[in-house]
Amino acid sequence: MSEESADQTLICVPGQVLCAASEFTVAGEGTYEKLGYIHATLAGIVHMKKREKNTFISVISFGGGATVPVIGDIVTARITAVQNRMARCRILCVGKTALNRTLRGIIRKEDVRATEVDRVELHKCFRPGDIILARVLHQIELNVFHLSTADNELGVVVAISPSSRAVWGADPIPMVPICWTEVQCPVTLVKEPRKVAKVVPEKGESLKKSLALF
């Protein structure tokens, strides 16, 4: 895509190659980088925005701009599966904006925390159903993002007690962090390991919003 074409209205479809990626050509909203090229994640209009030496390539949806995470965004996600090398999740919110479509994330073992990476055991950090905060590292492919919880303020923000998980239709009982690596059920006093986010909910609002996601 040349500067001359930037003055024209360029229409794209999901997965379409927009241009070659380079040190000064950056994938923005509605795009992702793969194998040295910038691809579209949406059907829409291609925009080029210059900022100093960099050119940001983005796609604006015909529907008015669907929210798509970009590198550095903090997302809220629900863990769906935990394996030996990675955890999988569904992204629910980007910042404070709830999503109305399915975006998936993966957290590799080496991106769970910043220290003692070689000692990370994923089943001791996350469980299916946990609500987490994570940072977007990059987009792997269409609708799939590489996430990290390595910062202190990232990790599990809501974990549900195994006593309520075991009973179908039971009201969820949020577990209480007792340190940055462990949570406890306030009813049964059962403890479970987690990579706990160092987040303090404001007057319970964050907790209420997270519980509403179950």
Number of C-alpha atoms within 10 A of each C-alpha: 11 7 8 7 10 13 10 10 10 14 14 20 17 15 16 15 18 22 17 16 18 14 8 13 19 21 28 22 22 26 30 30 23 17 8 10 16 24 28 28 25 25 18 21 17 22 19 18 14 12 9 7 9 13 18 17 24 25 28 22 19 12 8 8 13 16 17 17 26 20 17 13 15 21 22 25 27 26 22 18 16 19 12 11 12 18 23 21 26 19 27 23 20 21 12 10 11 13 14 10 11 10 18 20 25 23 25 18 20 19 19 25 18 12 12 8 13 8 9 18 16 22 17 14 22 27 21 16 18 22 27 25 26 28 24 21 18 20 21 15 15 19 17 18 25 20 30 26 25 20 17 14 15 23 29 29 26 25 27 23 23 18 14 15 14 9 10 7 8 10 11 17 18 21 22 18 23 11 14 15 15 17 25 21 20 13 11 10 12 13 17 19 18 24 27 26 23 16 14 11 11 8 8 9 10 15 15 12 10 19 16 9 12 12
